[in-house]
């Protein structure tokens, strides 16, 4: 993952879940631990920033044994955009040679390191400035952005996420089929379905 960073977003309040979904267990790990371990398979720690917000004390305690740089976005309740901005500012300062950056979330249980590797390869071969996951007839995260989009990513506000930039620059976005990306954990029923899945 040469000159490539990753922002892991885990700052949300999990309102629809009713508890911190980052801490939900799946196959003997929390959802957040799974995401961190997946990222660490292909990224060095200096290439990663984990953005926490709501429940940050409990979440930070749960991953105290993980060697991963973490920041707390104090404006997490203003929406996902502030977490992307704070993560990108911090990671750019820590990792100045970064030429491209993934944005990813912690509630996609079927995300694997192979997804990151294949998206990275697609970025190199496509000549596009954005590579975005495609699932359930939508485009979303994980998404990989060239440095050309960093400033623009830092202008989004509120609940706007990376998808806004993808949609605005669709002509420069290559898609990567990741149907299992549609499975994310937002509600208790989502979690029940995940646990009951064979």
Buried (B, 14 or more C-beta within 10 A) or exposed (E): BEEBBBBBBBBBEBEEBEEBBBBBEBEEBBBBBBBBEBBBEBBEEEBBBBBBBBBBEEBBEBBEEBEBBBBBBEEBEBBBBBBBBBBBBBBBEBBEEBEBBBBBBBBBBBBBBEBBEBBBEBBEEBEBBBBBBBBEEEBBBBBBBBEEBBEEBBEBEEEBBBBBBBEEBEEBBBBBEBEBBBBBBBBBEBBEEBEEEE
